[in-house]
Amino acid sequence: MSAIPADLPLRADLVGEEPYGAPQLDVPVCLNVNENPYPLDQEVVDAICQRVRLVAPGLNRYPDREHEELRRALAAYLKKESGTSLQPGQLWAANGSNEIMLQLFQAFGGSGRTALGCDPTYSMYPEYARDTFTDWELAHRLPDFSLDVETTIERIKALRPAMVLVTSPNNPTGTPLPMDQLTRLLEACSQVPVAGADPSARPIVVVDEAYIEFRDPGTPSAVSLIGQYDHLAVSRTMSKAFAFAGARVGYLAASQGIIDAVRIVRMPYHLSALTQAAALAALEHTDLQLARVDQLRQTRRETAEWLAGQQFHGRPLTVVPSASNFILFGIFPDRDAVFEAMKDEGVLIRAVGPQGYLRVCMGTDEEMERFRQTLVHVLKRF
Ligand SMILES: Cc1ncc(COP(=O)(O)O)c(C=O)c1O
């Protein structure tokens, strides 16, 4: 609970709000924030130290505001990871994709503007909207959590949003967004004027690909459409598959126009020289950083199968198919009780998303074994 005295002139719309965040608890098994559970390889650790050592004497100076070397490295990474060639000017990095998203809202949202999301989805989006005075509206997903494309397009036409946000794979459901559905959204947006903007303005479509490296091999990423659609912005992060959450590096791939818009709202020197150095070192070792992704996909397959074989009150658990490193499962009449009981036994998962569901992130083999044992034990008690 935060303690903000009433005589502080806090913005009226923030009164009673709490800081967002999953609990950071000291428990043996943390499967709640969708990190890569494996520590960095010593070779990468050494490379980071070496890069940081090189920049340390220059820390009396501000860093490269345009982080050009990092943008080149990100372009090379996307070429390798998604087969898409982009210019460094079509890339932009920030302190986590949280900051990327906030910058997009700062540049394209604002008072009198609307952003449209497709729920259930990532719980931070309404906060970016709140913080930038942007109206937040929803188009609901179908019962299987895939996008309801028709309804979403109807909502776009009715609301004339400045921004449409889709998450692929979606958090917390793990649902991927097929390219043909994205194309339909992009085409629809190209016909719709934006409320509160110049009559010629058309919405941007933001695809949040925080977990994209966990997709099935061979599946395209939204970055492959950037050359065709100037109003497409793809937000990505090094926090998840790339095993770099502690460094706080997210990035945006988009048309030069969208990147230039974001450059207007960024804080001066937002990305420290230390962050840039560490990110460059990690990007020089992409194979090592991503070495566990196959294994985590396999863990996801095995865990989904195992969960589907479990029963609660005589009925099999519902397991939502996931293309990510987490699985949404349920349905529990009192999910908070199950969550608390798991936590008390040292396994932290997440009570998030639609009523009755819990989300577990893929951990090491030992962590997953402990998760399975604890869940069996806990479910017997309810
Ligand atoms: C869908 C989605 N987008 C963005 C983020 C933010 O990640 P980061 O700021 O670490 O890049 C998260 C983190 O959980 C997420 O789940």
PDBQT file of the ligand as one rigid body, heavy atoms in Angstrom, charges set to zero:
ROOT
HETATM    1  C1  LIG A 401       3.135  -8.416 -23.426  1.00  0.00    +0.000 C 
HETATM    2  C2  LIG A 401       4.252  -7.711 -22.734  1.00  0.00    +0.000 A 
HETATM    3  N1  LIG A 401       4.738  -6.607 -23.275  1.00  0.00    +0.000 NA
HETATM    4  C3  LIG A 401       5.736  -5.922 -22.704  1.00  0.00    +0.000 A 
HETATM    5  C4  LIG A 401       6.295  -6.352 -21.515  1.00  0.00    +0.000 A 
HETATM    6  C5  LIG A 401       7.372  -5.498 -20.912  1.00  0.00    +0.000 C 
HETATM    7  O1  LIG A 401       8.594  -6.105 -20.942  1.00  0.00    +0.000 OA
HETATM    8  P1  LIG A 401       9.949  -5.274 -20.782  1.00  0.00    +0.000 P 
HETATM    9  O2  LIG A 401       9.604  -3.888 -20.329  1.00  0.00    +0.000 OA
HETATM   10  O3  LIG A 401      10.738  -6.018 -19.786  1.00  0.00    +0.000 OA
HETATM   11  O4  LIG A 401      10.558  -5.262 -22.141  1.00  0.00    +0.000 OA
HETATM   12  C6  LIG A 401       5.829  -7.501 -20.904  1.00  0.00    +0.000 A 
HETATM   13  C7  LIG A 401       6.397  -7.966 -19.635  1.00  0.00    +0.000 C 
HETATM   14  O5  LIG A 401       5.944  -8.843 -18.975  1.00  0.00    +0.000 OA
HETATM   15  C8  LIG A 401       4.767  -8.204 -21.530  1.00  0.00    +0.000 A 
HETATM   16  O6  LIG A 401       4.260  -9.293 -20.989  1.00  0.00    +0.000 OA
ENDROOT
TORSDOF 0
